[in-house]
Every structure is written in C-alpha cells, then in structure tokens.
Amino acid sequence: MNVEITLIVLLAFIIIILCAYWYKKNHVHSNKINLLRIDEDPYLQEISLFKSKIDKTVTTVIKQHEQELEQRYENDAEHLQRKERLTQFAKSTELDRALIVIWEEIEHYPLWLKRDDSDKWNKLNLQGINSSNKEDTYTVEFLYNSQKFKITEKTQSETGGLNSILFLFENNTEVFAVECSITAIDNETNHTCQQICAFKERGNWPKVLLELYGQIKIEKGKSADEVKYFRANEFKSRFEG
C-alpha cells in the first residue's frame, strides 16, 4: 500500500516538472521572438521608446504631486493646530459668548434709537450707530471709544433649523467670526456658538468685546437684584407676622 502511494506521488511530481519545463520553454521562446521582432522593426522600436518616456513622465509627475501634497498638508496641519489653539482661547475667555451677547443687545439699537426715549435703550453708550440690511445679511455699525466696529449677521436656513454666522469687523477688517445655531423664544432669538470661524491676532477687538460684555453682565446683574429685592419688599407686606 505504501509503495503504491509513493509511486503516485513520484508520478505527480514528474508531471509537474514536465509541465513547468514546457511552459517556460514556450513562454521564453515567445518573448524572445517578440523582442527580436521589436529590435528588427524601427517603427515598433520607436513606440517602445516612446512608451518608456511616457512611463518615466508619469512617475515623475505623480511623485512631484505627492511631494506638493505632503507640503500642503504639513502647512494645513500647522493651520489646524493654530485654529484649535485660538478656538480654545476664544472659548476659555468667552469671546464667542461676548460677541453673541453684544449682538443680541445691539441688533435692535438702530430701531430703538428712533424712539423719543432713545437714551434709555442705548445702555452701552455707543456712538455713530447705523444699520444696513441686504437679503440674508444684517449689519450694525457703531463707534466705541472713537474706534469703528461693525457686526454682521449672515443668516442661512438648513434642514431642521436656522443658523447664522456673526462677523466682527474692526476698521472694516474682519477680525472674529462665530457660527451659531438660532432658536426663537417669545419673539427673541437666542444664539448658541457652534464653532469659531475666524480669529485675527491683532487689533483692540478682544478687549472691546470683553469690556462691552462686562457692561452687559453688570446691567443684567443689577436688574436681577432689583427684581429680587422688589419682590422681597412685596412679600414683606403680604406675609406679615
């Protein structure tokens, strides 16, 4: 039984060797004939050389493009790191919140200042207040400490909600921008920052934002205290011992 298995394995091995020899002989012989024909034919030789030239060009161009992309992505990586750093700084110092709160405070100033009691509504004591409205873009301009600023809101509707981008300009140069989602409650719009879109490390705008933001927080804090103590005085007369 073992002898028969050995003979079968040996026969299979011999067949494999013969097949490999036949394939190599015929394939190599065919390639030699083809190469011989190319060498003897100037036209085919010219095409063959042209093909080699094209292959070399393709390899060179692709390699150059890859190097350009590597350099571009390297620069993008630096910009992304810078964006992340400035974004974190803006959020940690509440610059995004400051721009939103200031906008929600002053967006109605141009209309309110037409009233007889306009001084009552200009709580930030801004000067040179003006506005413009073009389709989905609304702008309020103002002077603060003789510096020119403007905030522009570009509104855009998306499936499932409304959002906008708030742009801050200092002396007609964009210096800061935030993208916001918008919700409407009791005829008032509330903005929530989604991302920082622009941050220029120059100018006086961060200090101005924080100063105006601080004034608004003081005003709101005082109003809340007045309401609290007014109600306490009211309770005093209604809940006597």
MOHU-V427624 format. One record per backbone hydrogen bond with DSSP energy under -1.0 kcal/mol. CO is the residue of the C=O (numbers start at 1). NH is the residue of the N-H. If there is no record, write none. Layout:
co:CO nh:NH
co:CO nh:NH
This chain:
co:1 nh:5
co:2 nh:6
co:3 nh:7
co:4 nh:8
co:5 nh:9
co:6 nh:10
co:7 nh:11
co:8 nh:12
co:9 nh:13
co:10 nh:14
co:11 nh:15
co:12 nh:16
co:13 nh:17
co:14 nh:18
co:15 nh:19
co:16 nh:20
co:17 nh:21
co:18 nh:22
co:19 nh:23
co:20 nh:24
co:21 nh:25
co:22 nh:26
co:23 nh:27
co:24 nh:28
co:25 nh:29
co:26 nh:30
co:27 nh:31
co:28 nh:32
co:29 nh:33
co:30 nh:34
co:31 nh:35
co:32 nh:36
co:33 nh:37
co:34 nh:38
co:35 nh:39
co:36 nh:40
co:41 nh:45
co:42 nh:46
co:43 nh:47
co:44 nh:48
co:45 nh:49
co:46 nh:50
co:47 nh:51
co:48 nh:52
co:49 nh:53
co:50 nh:54
co:51 nh:55
co:52 nh:56
co:53 nh:57
co:54 nh:58
co:55 nh:59
co:56 nh:60
co:57 nh:61
co:58 nh:62
co:59 nh:63
co:60 nh:64
co:61 nh:65
co:62 nh:66
co:63 nh:67
co:64 nh:68
co:65 nh:69
co:66 nh:70
co:67 nh:71
co:68 nh:72
co:69 nh:73
co:70 nh:74
co:71 nh:75
co:72 nh:76
co:73 nh:77
co:74 nh:78
co:75 nh:79
co:76 nh:80
co:77 nh:81
co:78 nh:82
co:79 nh:83
co:80 nh:84
co:81 nh:85
co:82 nh:86
co:83 nh:87
co:84 nh:88
co:85 nh:89
co:86 nh:90
co:87 nh:91
co:88 nh:92
co:89 nh:93
co:90 nh:95
co:94 nh:98
co:95 nh:99
co:96 nh:100
co:97 nh:101
co:98 nh:102
co:99 nh:103
co:100 nh:104
co:101 nh:105
co:102 nh:106
co:103 nh:107
co:106 nh:109
co:108 nh:112
co:109 nh:113
co:111 nh:114
co:112 nh:115
co:115 nh:118
co:117 nh:120
co:118 nh:121
co:118 nh:122
co:121 nh:123
co:122 nh:125
co:127 nh:143
co:130 nh:141
co:132 nh:139
co:134 nh:137
co:136 nh:155
co:137 nh:134
co:138 nh:153
co:139 nh:132
co:140 nh:151
co:141 nh:130
co:142 nh:149
co:143 nh:127
co:144 nh:147
co:147 nh:144
co:148 nh:171
co:149 nh:142
co:150 nh:169
co:151 nh:140
co:152 nh:167
co:153 nh:138
co:154 nh:165
co:156 nh:163
co:158 nh:161
co:161 nh:158
co:162 nh:182
co:163 nh:156
co:164 nh:180
co:165 nh:154
co:166 nh:178
co:167 nh:152
co:168 nh:175
co:168 nh:176
co:169 nh:150
co:170 nh:173
co:173 nh:170
co:175 nh:200
co:176 nh:168
co:177 nh:197
co:177 nh:198
co:178 nh:166
co:179 nh:194
co:179 nh:195
co:180 nh:164
co:181 nh:192
co:183 nh:190
co:185 nh:188
co:188 nh:185
co:190 nh:183
co:192 nh:181
co:195 nh:179
co:198 nh:177
co:200 nh:202
co:204 nh:208
co:205 nh:209
co:206 nh:210
co:207 nh:211
co:208 nh:212
co:209 nh:213
co:210 nh:214
co:211 nh:215
co:212 nh:216
co:213 nh:217
co:214 nh:218
co:215 nh:219
co:216 nh:220
co:217 nh:221
co:218 nh:222
co:219 nh:223
co:220 nh:224
co:221 nh:225
co:222 nh:226
co:223 nh:227
co:224 nh:228
co:225 nh:229
co:226 nh:230
co:227 nh:231
co:228 nh:232
co:229 nh:233
co:230 nh:234
co:231 nh:235
co:232 nh:236
co:233 nh:237
co:234 nh:238
co:235 nh:239
